[in-house]
């Protein structure tokens, strides 16, 4: 097959072909492969069950997967322990796609984190669901898990992209401004000291209006700017910020040498860019 998109989760991987067919492989402990089978690990791609319409985006999370169809429908499968499938059910793992309920319109973007999921509707509104530990859903000051989409605080319709990480979430507005929320243990929210977790969006330090893409690791964040410049912040114990050999955590963006860069992606403890 000719592949059009791929996403790697904690222990599984999924990809969409140019024909719009969706396949997953790897661990299926919670049904995250979505093939409707008996939670059997797969060493080669297996097609996601259901015979859905053409798939256009897939995102693999910790132990769940979500994907969007060409018509803007959103489906998830796998672990639902925290409600991260968004179907309003009884937090029951599902081995085949179930449709996300609510959200207020057709979906234009989706990102699966470790135990939560966030999505943007076509109208630019932003929603999250699942585990709200550390405030990673961004909906209010109270920590409350959600089994259906809950709107991120502010209820604005000007979001352009969203990325859900392990314990934090970041999103870019149409203006190019970047906001993060959730755990800030190592400065991964990027709003500078002191390191304070946020339950609602806080703007990344620097006041830039040219952010285009964001990548979230376990406790660090990297952002790409329109000029091709790349910056990272947060935990640097393994050098994942790419700024120098000191391995010092950073609470606000620090530039990565080289470039211009076109794309960036973050793993748990490392980062790659091209």
C-alpha positions, 0 to 999 in steps of 0.5 A: 500500500501507499501510505498517506499518514501515520501515527505512533502511540505508546505501543501501537501504530496506525496509518491511512493509505492514499485510498483512505483505508485505515490500518493499525498494528502492535499491542492490542491489549485494550482493543486499540487496533480497532479490528474487532478481534480478541485483543490479539497483538499484531505484527503486521497491519490489520484493517480497522473494523466497520467498513467506514467511509474514507478516513483522512486523519488518525491519531494513536494515543496511549492505549486508544486510537481516534480517527476522522472521516472525510465527512467530519465524523470522529470515531475512537476505540481502545481503552476507555478507562478515563472516558477518552473515547468520548462516546458517553459510555460506561468507561468500557474498552472497545475493540472497534470504532465508536462514534464520539458524541457531542462537540457541536459540529463536524470535526476538523482535527483530533489528537489523542494523548496518553489518557485524554483526547482533544478535537477541533470542530470545523468552526474553530471551537476546541473540545477535550475529554477523558482524564482531567488530571492536572487540568489537561482538559482545560475546561475549568478550575475543577478536575473532573474526567469527561466521557464526552467532549467538554469545551476548552475554557473561553468558548472561542471559535478561533483555534487552528490546531491542537496537540494532546500530550501525556499530562498537558495539552497545547493549541494554536489559535488562528492568530498564531498565538500558542497556549498550553494547559495541564501539568507544568512540573518541568516548565512544559507549559512554557509560560515562564516561572514559577512552575504552576499547573494550569486548568485553563489555557495560558499563553506561552511566553514571548508573545509570538504570533507565528507558531505553526506546529506543536509537538508534545513529549512526556514533559516537554514541548516544541514549537515550529514558527512560520520562519522555520525556526524551532524552539523547545521548553520543559524537561531536558534530562535527556537533552530532548530540548536540543538547545545545548549540552547542559540538559537544563529544564526551561520554563519558556521557549529556547531556540534549537540550532540549525534549520530552517525546519519544516516539521517536528515530532516529540517522543516521550524523552526525545525530539526529531525534526526535519 
